[in-house]
Amino acid sequence: MTWNRRQFVKASSLGLLGAVGHNSRAVRYRFSQSTQGTSVSTGGFGFRRVVDSIDWYYELRGRGPTIVLIPSGEGDCGSFAKVAASLADEFTVLTFDMPGFSRSSDPPDFANYSMSRAAGEVAALVRTLGVAPATFYGCSSGGRVALCLATDHSEVVRKVAVHEVAGLPSTDSSLANLLTPLTMAGDDEIVLACKDIFRNRMNENAEAWDALGVPFHRRLERNYVTWVHRYVRQGLGRPPTSDELRGRPVTWTIGALTPAGSIFSNVVLAYGAGLRVALLACKHFPQVSIPDVLADHIAKVARG
C-alpha cells in the first residue's frame, strides 16, 4: 500500500508506528497496517499483532536479553508496569494481556481452554517477535503457563521464575470454598466478590492495588467474569508432574505472608522435582506490592 505525506503524518499522529523487527539490542519501527504478522503501535510501549488466530495486545520496552512477564488470573499486563520499567535498563521486557482478557482477543474454542494451550500461544508470540530464548516470570495461573513453557516449549526458554503457582492439588479447601460458588453466580456478583478477593485476600497492600488506576480496574471487571468461567470453572488442565519438571531451569517462590495451607502444594511439587523454594515478603501478587524486590529477583534469575 502506498501512502502520501498527508496520510503518513496523520497516521503518525495517531501513534500507528508498528514494530516489524526486534532483536536483543534494539527495536526497529516503520509505518504499517494491522495485519497478520505485522505489529502496530497503540502508543507508548503498546502494540497489537495478530499471531495465528489471536489479536494480541502486548508491550515491549528496553534492550538486552529478553524477560517475558506473564499475567496471572486477572489477565491484564497493567500490573507489571513498575517491574517492566525497573528491568528495561538491562533487559528487553515483553508482557501482554492474556488471550481472552482486556485488550487481547479470545482464543479459539475458549470454552475448552487450558494453561497448556495458553503456553503454546505465548510461545508462538515470542517466536513471531523474534525475542526467544527468554526468561519467563509468572505467578498464579501465569506461573502454570510458565511451567508449561518449561516442559513443552523448552526451545524458547532460558530460565523460568514462578510464584505461587495456581491449580495444584491442595489440602486446603478454604479457597475452593470461596471460589466454587462464584461459578454459579451472576456477573455482578462475580465482579463484587473478585474485587474483594484480588484486592484484600490475595494482596497485602490494598493501596498499591488501587494505584494501578481506574482504566486497569475497569478492564478487570470484565476479566473477573472471564477468569471465573474460563479458569475457575473449567480448571487449568493437568499440572506438570515432578518428573516433568526435574532438571528444568525453574526458580520457585512463595509468599511469606500467604497462609501456608493455600500454597503448600507448591512446596510439595517443587521439592519433588528437586527445585528449591524461596520466600518473598508478600502474598500472591509481588508485582503489585513489592515491584522493586520482584524486579531484582527476576533480574538475578535472568543473569544466572
Secondary structure, 3 states (H helix, E strand, C coil): CCCCHHHHHHHHHCCCEEEEEECCCCEEEEECCCCECCCEEEECCEEEEEECCEEEEEEEEECCCEEEEECCCCCCHHHHHHHHHHHCCCCEEEEECCCCCCCCCCCCCHHHCCHHHHHHHHHHHHHHHCCCCEEEEEEEHHHHHHHHHHHHCHHHEEEEEEEEECCCCCCCCHHHHHHHHHHHCCHHHHHHHHHHHHHHHCCCCHHHHHCCCHHHHHHHHHHHHHHHHHHHCCCCCCCCCHHHHCCCCEEEEEECCCCHHHHHHHHHHHHHCCCCEEEECCCCCHHHHCHHHHHHHHHHHHHC
